[in-house]
Amino acid sequence: MNILLHICCAPCEIYPVEILRKTGHTIAGFFYNPNIHPYSEYLKRKEEAEKYSREVDLNVIGGEYDIEGYLEYIIDSESLKDRCPVCWWYRMRRAAQFARENGFDAFTTTLLGSPYQDHEVVRNICEEVAKEAEIKFHYEDFRVGFREAHDKAKAKGIYCQNYCGCLFSEKERIEAKEEKKKKRNS
């Protein structure tokens, strides 16, 4: 199949690219992540994904950085329980739509490789948006290659971020760090 691979970041891109090619699929990448904040972080992750893609000869299309649309979409979903699925819906709808508009047979996402995401929720969202967009969703559990891919990324000097990218997760990461610091100093 000709598959559009939604890419969240370079480290998470490694294993899906390897396995999809190994199983005979033709793939192109789609970097669409208006959730990433600040903009400098977005540019860093985009640059790393593009750099790795050039290294493995993968065509990557960059979606627009529509932070305004993203923020409008998630404004009512500030709880962790709701916020992440709403973000996944937003990005996967765009990936499915782009895949259909550009003649791909199916789409998939590197989000299926992260042990930090709710895998079943991501899968269900992708299946729903595939129906809406009238395109196939290629499901594969990429988590099996997560650790090895991240080890490869580190060995290659690829930037490995420490939060999902949204301003809410950045805030939570900083608050957790500050809380640990307070406990150490108590």
C-alpha positions in Angstrom: 0.0 0.0 0.0 0.9 3.6 -0.4 0.7 4.9 3.2 0.9 8.4 4.6 2.7 8.2 8.0 1.8 11.0 10.4 5.0 11.9 12.2 5.1 13.4 15.7 8.9 13.5 16.0 12.1 12.0 14.6 12.7 9.4 17.4 9.2 8.0 17.0 9.6 8.0 13.2 12.5 5.5 13.1 10.8 2.2 13.8 7.6 2.7 11.8 9.6 3.8 8.7 11.8 0.7 9.1 8.9 -1.8 9.6 6.6 -0.4 7.0 9.3 -0.5 4.3 10.4 -4.0 5.5 6.8 -5.2 4.9 6.7 -3.8 1.4 4.7 -0.6 1.8 5.5 2.7 0.0 5.4 5.5 2.5 5.6 9.3 2.7 5.8 11.3 6.0 3.4 14.0 7.1 4.6 16.3 9.9 1.5 17.9 11.3 1.7 19.0 14.9 0.2 22.4 15.7 0.0 21.3 19.3 3.7 21.8 19.8 4.6 24.8 21.9 6.6 27.0 21.9 7.1 27.6 18.2 10.9 27.2 18.6 10.2 23.7 19.9 8.0 23.0 16.9 10.7 24.1 14.6 13.3 22.0 16.3 11.2 18.9 16.1 10.3 19.6 12.5 13.9 20.1 11.5 14.9 16.8 13.2 12.2 14.9 11.5 13.1 16.3 8.2 16.8 15.7 8.8 16.2 12.0 9.7 13.8 11.7 6.7 16.5 12.9 4.3 18.9 10.3 5.8 16.5 7.5 5.1 15.2 8.9 1.8 11.7 9.5 3.0 9.6 12.3 1.4 8.1 14.4 4.2 5.3 16.9 3.7 5.0 19.5 6.4 1.5 20.5 7.4 0.8 24.0 8.4 1.5 25.2 11.9 -2.1 26.1 12.7 -1.7 26.8 16.5 -4.7 29.2 16.4 -7.0 26.5 15.0 -5.6 23.9 17.4 -6.1 26.1 20.4 -9.7 26.9 19.4 -10.4 23.2 18.9 -9.1 22.2 22.3 -10.1 25.2 24.4 -12.8 23.2 26.3 -10.6 20.2 26.9 -8.1 21.3 29.6 -8.3 18.1 31.7 -5.7 15.5 30.9 -8.4 12.9 30.4 -10.0 14.8 27.6 -7.2 17.0 26.2 -5.0 14.4 24.7 -7.8 12.6 22.7 -9.1 15.9 21.5 -5.6 16.8 20.2 -5.3 13.3 18.6 -8.6 13.8 16.8 -7.5 17.2 15.5 -4.2 15.9 14.1 -5.5 12.6 12.8 -8.5 14.2 11.0 -6.0 16.4 9.1 -3.7 13.4 8.4 -6.6 11.3 7.0 -7.9 14.2 5.0 -4.5 14.9 3.6 -4.0 11.2 2.7 -7.3 11.0 0.9 -6.8 14.3 -1.0 -3.3 13.3 -2.2 -4.1 9.8 -3.4 -2.7 7.6 -0.6 -4.3 4.2 0.0 -4.1 4.6 3.8 -2.7 6.5 6.7 -1.1 5.6 10.0 0.7 7.5 12.8 3.9 7.3 14.9 1.7 8.0 17.9 1.0 4.2 17.8 4.6 3.7 18.8 4.6 5.6 22.1 4.2 3.8 25.4 3.2 7.3 26.8 0.0 7.6 24.7 -3.2 5.7 25.3 -2.7 3.3 22.4 -6.3 2.0 22.2 -7.8 5.5 22.2 -5.4 6.6 19.5 -6.3 3.5 17.5 -10.0 4.1 17.9 -9.7 7.7 16.9 -7.8 6.8 13.8 -10.4 4.2 12.8 -13.2 6.8 13.2 -11.4 9.5 11.3 -10.6 7.0 8.5 -14.4 6.3 8.2 -15.1 10.0 8.1 -12.5 10.7 5.5 -13.3 7.5 3.5 -9.8 6.2 3.6 -8.1 3.1 5.1 -6.3 3.3 8.4 -3.3 1.0 8.6 -3.1 -0.3 12.1 0.2 -1.6 13.5 1.4 -1.6 17.0 4.7 0.2 16.7 5.4 0.1 20.5 7.6 -3.0 20.1 10.3 -0.9 18.5 10.0 2.2 20.7 13.0 1.6 23.0 15.3 0.4 20.2 14.3 3.4 18.0 15.0 5.9 20.8 18.4 4.3 21.5 19.2 4.7 17.8 18.0 8.3 17.9 20.3 9.1 20.9 23.2 7.3 19.2 22.7 9.5 16.1 22.4 12.7 18.1 18.8 13.2 17.2 16.9 15.5 19.6 14.7 13.5 22.0 12.2 15.8 23.7 10.9 15.3 27.3 7.3 16.3 26.9 4.6 15.6 24.3 4.8 19.1 22.9 1.7 20.9 24.0 1.8 23.9 26.4 -0.2 21.9 28.9 2.2 19.0 29.0 5.1 21.5 29.2 3.5 23.2 32.2 2.9 19.8 33.9 6.5 18.7 33.3 7.8 21.9 34.8 5.4 21.7 37.8 6.5 18.1 38.5 10.1 19.1 38.3 9.5 22.0 40.7 7.6 19.6 43.1 10.5 17.2 43.1 12.9 20.0 43.9 10.7 21.1 46.8 10.7 17.6 48.2 14.5 17.3 47.9 14.9 20.6 49.7 12.5 19.8 52.5 
